[in-house]
Amino acid sequence: MFSQLKARFGLGLTVGILGLIAIWLIALVILPQLLMVDYSFRPNLLPADIGGSKDVYSLVNYETLFNNKIHLAIFFKTIWSSVLVTLLTLLVSYPIAFYLAKVATARQAALCLLLLIIPFWINEILRTFSWYIILAYKGPLNALLLGLGFIDRPIRFLSGDGGVMIGMVYAYILFMIFPIYNAIESLDTNQIKAARNLGAGWIRTHYRIIIPHAKPGIATGCIMTFMLAAGSYAVPALLGSPGSRWFTQIIYNWFFEGGNWNQGAAYAFLLLVMCIGFIALVMRVFKVGLGDIAK
């Protein structure tokens, strides 16, 4: 890699680029994570007690989660719900990605991509608020369903996790579509035509030809969507009901309402470990490596 960059940009520019990347990784990724881990093993002390006899490493902050049945239930619910969001986003995104890559003309694909991207020019908070209005008890969606006669009374879409699921699928759909689109777009169309000419139906063609080729893109999209869903705060805070709390909301409360950064760091680190485990599981299921995902 270094030799390729050197041949393309020259020694000085290559060293500068790699140096900036290293600084960014160390200062904004590695050091904050190490600081979070250090905080998570230390007790929450008054400033005067920091560095004293009470300032020792322990597992107390982690034990708090496993001793709190409510927080533990929310933790596992967040993981399961994030997996469900990932699967729903995949189901919605795959047909769109295939259409853009192999069915649509260049003009149709450009128009569809523009329609997908334009809403994301708006801040995520504002987009989430728009879904809050749409899904409200007296919102336009209930009014439309009532007007068409599909329902005889308004539905409380924002009661439970339904609104959160819809908001997250919409918020992270591009992170699923683009990796799958890039993977499918590189597939030789003649392979699809050959499978169809040999009598394979569309389901078998996708199962035997397209999906195996698109595995790296699917794995990348699943990883990105899951990480974003598990770490989301705005969507569940705005679209969730009191009974549908997300684990990130508890972490936020520890940091900014409880003032216990050590406990919040322990909760955040456990969520990070779970997300890393999910990444490893996806890579194993799809049988892809970091090199395949990086493409």
C-alpha positions in Angstrom: 0.0 0.0 0.0 2.8 2.4 0.9 4.6 1.7 -2.3 1.4 2.3 -4.4 0.7 5.6 -2.7 4.4 6.6 -3.1 4.3 5.9 -6.8 1.1 7.9 -7.2 1.7 10.9 -4.9 5.4 10.9 -4.2 7.2 10.3 -0.9 6.5 13.6 0.8 2.7 13.7 0.1 2.4 10.0 1.0 4.1 10.5 4.4 1.9 13.6 5.0 -1.4 11.7 4.1 -0.5 8.7 6.3 0.7 10.9 9.1 -2.7 12.8 9.1 -4.5 9.5 9.1 -2.4 8.2 12.0 -3.1 11.4 14.0 -6.8 11.2 13.3 -6.9 7.6 14.4 -4.9 8.1 17.5 -6.4 11.4 18.7 -10.0 10.8 17.8 -10.5 7.0 17.9 -7.9 5.2 19.9 -7.2 7.6 22.8 -10.9 8.3 23.5 -11.6 4.6 23.6 -8.7 3.9 25.9 -9.8 6.8 28.2 -13.3 5.4 28.2 -12.0 1.9 29.3 -9.9 3.6 32.0 -12.9 5.5 33.3 -15.1 2.4 33.3 -12.8 0.6 35.8 -12.5 3.5 38.2 -15.1 4.6 40.9 -16.9 7.8 40.6 -15.1 10.0 43.2 -15.0 13.6 44.2 -12.1 15.6 42.7 -10.3 15.6 46.0 -10.3 11.8 46.2 -9.0 11.2 42.7 -5.6 9.6 42.9 -6.1 8.7 46.5 -6.6 5.4 48.3 -10.1 5.0 47.0 -9.1 5.5 43.4 -8.5 1.9 42.5 -9.5 -0.3 39.5 -12.6 -2.6 40.1 -15.5 -4.2 38.3 -18.1 -2.3 40.3 -19.4 -0.3 37.4 -19.9 -3.4 35.3 -21.6 -5.2 38.2 -24.1 -2.4 38.4 -25.5 -3.4 35.0 -25.8 -7.1 35.7 -27.4 -6.4 39.1 -29.9 -4.0 37.6 -32.5 -6.2 35.9 -34.2 -3.2 34.2 -31.0 -1.9 32.6 -30.0 -5.4 31.6 -33.3 -6.0 29.9 -33.0 -2.7 28.0 -29.5 -3.7 27.0 -30.6 -7.0 25.4 -33.7 -5.4 24.0 -31.5 -2.7 22.3 -29.3 -5.4 20.8 -32.2 -7.5 19.5 -34.0 -4.4 18.2 -30.9 -3.3 16.4 -30.7 -6.7 14.7 -34.3 -6.4 13.7 -33.7 -2.9 12.3 -30.8 -4.3 10.3 -32.9 -7.1 8.9 -35.8 -4.8 8.0 -33.4 -2.3 6.4 -31.9 -5.1 4.4 -35.3 -6.3 3.2 -36.2 -2.8 2.0 -32.8 -1.9 0.6 -31.9 -5.0 -1.4 -34.7 -4.7 -4.1 -33.9 -1.0 -4.4 -30.1 -1.7 -4.8 -30.8 -4.4 -7.4 -33.1 -2.1 -9.3 -30.6 0.7 -9.4 -27.7 -1.6 -10.4 -29.2 -3.9 -13.0 -32.7 -2.8 -14.0 -32.9 1.0 -14.1 -31.4 3.0 -17.0 -28.7 5.4 -16.3 -31.2 8.3 -16.2 -33.7 6.4 -14.0 -30.9 5.4 -11.6 -29.6 8.9 -11.3 -33.1 10.2 -10.6 -33.7 7.5 -7.9 -30.4 8.2 -6.3 -31.1 11.9 -6.2 -34.5 11.3 -4.6 -32.9 9.1 -2.0 -30.1 11.5 -1.2 -32.0 14.8 -1.1 -33.9 14.1 2.2 -30.5 13.5 3.8 -29.4 17.0 3.1 -31.6 17.8 6.1 -30.4 17.3 9.7 -31.2 13.9 11.2 -33.1 15.6 14.1 -35.4 17.4 11.7 -36.0 14.2 9.6 -36.9 12.4 12.8 -39.3 15.1 13.8 -41.0 14.8 10.4 -41.6 11.2 11.2 -43.0 12.2 14.6 -45.5 14.4 12.9 -46.4 11.7 10.2 -46.9 9.0 12.8 -48.7 11.1 15.4 -52.1 9.9 16.7 -53.8 12.7 14.7 -51.1 12.9 12.1 -51.4 12.7 8.3 -50.8 8.9 8.1 -53.8 8.1 10.4 -55.9 10.7 8.5 -55.0 9.0 5.2 -55.8 5.5 6.5 -59.1 6.8 8.0 -60.0 8.5 4.8 -59.4 5.4 2.7 -61.4 3.3 5.2 -58.6 0.9 6.1 -59.1 1.7 9.8 -62.0 2.8 11.9 -59.9 4.5 14.6 -56.5 6.1 14.7 -53.5 3.8 15.5 -50.9 4.8 18.1 -47.8 4.3 15.9 -45.6 6.0 18.5 -46.7 3.5 21.3 -44.0 0.9 21.7 -41.1 0.3 19.3 -43.0 0.6 16.0 -42.2 4.3 15.5 -38.5 3.7 16.4 -38.2 0.9 13.9 -39.7 2.9 11.1 -37.6 6.0 12.0 -34.3 3.9 12.1 -35.0 2.1 8.8 -35.5 5.4 7.1 -32.6 7.1 8.9 -30.0 4.4 7.9 -31.3 3.1 4.6 -28.6 4.7 2.5 -25.9 2.9 4.6 -27.4 -0.3 3.4 -28.3 0.6 -0.1 -25.0 1.9 -1.3 -22.7 -1.0 -0.3 -25.2 -3.5 -1.8 -25.5 -1.4 -4.9 -21.8 -1.2 -5.4 -21.4 -4.9 -5.0 -24.3 -5.8 -7.4 -23.2 -3.2 -9.9 -19.8 -5.0 -10.4 -21.6 -8.3 -11.3 -21.4 -9.2 -15.0 -25.0 -8.9 -16.3 -24.3 -11.9 -18.6 -24.2 -14.2 -15.6 -27.8 -13.2 -14.7 -28.9 -13.6 -18.4 -27.2 -17.0 -18.5 -29.0 -18.2 -15.4 -32.3 -17.0 -16.7 -31.8 -18.6 -20.1 -31.0 -21.9 -18.4 -34.4 -21.8 -16.7 -33.6 -20.4 -13.3 -36.4 -18.3 -11.8 -35.7 -14.9 -10.2 -35.6 -16.3 -6.7 -33.0 -18.9 -7.6 -31.0 -16.4 -9.7 -30.8 -14.1 -6.7 -30.0 -17.0 -4.3 -27.3 -18.7 -6.5 -25.8 -15.8 -8.5 -26.5 -12.3 -7.2 -26.5 -12.7 -3.4 -23.3 -14.7 -3.3 -21.6 -12.0 -5.4 -23.1 -9.2 -3.2 -22.1 -10.8 0.1 -19.3 -8.2 0.9 -21.8 -5.4 0.3 -24.5 -7.0 2.3 -22.1 -7.6 5.2 -20.9 -4.0 5.1 -24.4 -2.6 5.0 -25.5 -4.9 7.9 -22.5 -3.9 10.0 -23.0 -0.1 9.4 -26.7 -0.2 10.0 -26.4 -2.3 13.2 -23.7 0.0 14.6 -25.7 3.1 13.9 -28.9 1.6 15.2 -27.3 0.3 18.4 -25.6 3.6 19.0 -28.6 5.8 18.1 -29.9 8.3 20.6 -32.0 10.9 18.7 -34.4 8.4 17.0 -35.5 6.4 20.1 -35.6 9.6 22.2 -38.0 11.3 19.7 -40.1 8.4 18.4 -40.0 6.0 21.3 -42.5 5.8 24.1 -41.6 5.7 27.8 -41.7 1.9 27.7 -39.4 1.6 24.6 -36.2 3.1 26.1 -32.9 2.5 24.2 -29.6 1.6 26.0 -28.0 4.8 24.7 -30.6 6.8 26.6 -29.4 5.2 29.8 -25.8 5.9 28.9 -26.8 9.5 28.2 -28.5 9.7 31.6 -25.4 8.4 33.4 -23.2 11.0 31.8 -25.2 14.1 31.7 -28.0 13.7 34.2 -26.4 11.5 36.9 -23.0 13.0 36.4 -21.4 9.5 36.8 -19.0 9.3 33.8 -17.4 6.2 35.1 -20.7 4.3 35.2 -21.6 5.7 31.8 -18.2 4.6 30.4 -18.7 1.0 31.6 -22.2 0.9 29.9 -20.8 2.4 26.7 -17.8 -0.1 26.7 -20.2 -3.0 27.1 -22.2 -1.8 24.1 -19.0 -1.4 22.1 -18.0 -4.9 22.9 -21.4 -6.3 21.9 -21.1 -4.3 18.6 -17.7 -5.7 17.9 -19.0 -9.2 18.5 -21.8 -8.6 16.0 -19.3 -7.5 13.4 -17.3 -10.7 14.0 -20.5 -12.8 13.7 -21.6 -11.1 10.4 -18.1 -11.6 8.9 -18.3 -15.3 9.9 -21.8 -15.8 8.6 -21.1 -14.2 5.3 -17.6 -15.6 5.2 -15.9 -12.3 4.3 -12.8 -10.7 5.6 -11.8 -7.1 6.3 -10.3 -6.8 2.9 -13.7 -7.8 1.2 -15.6 -5.3 3.4 -13.0 -2.5 2.6 -13.8 -2.9 -1.1 
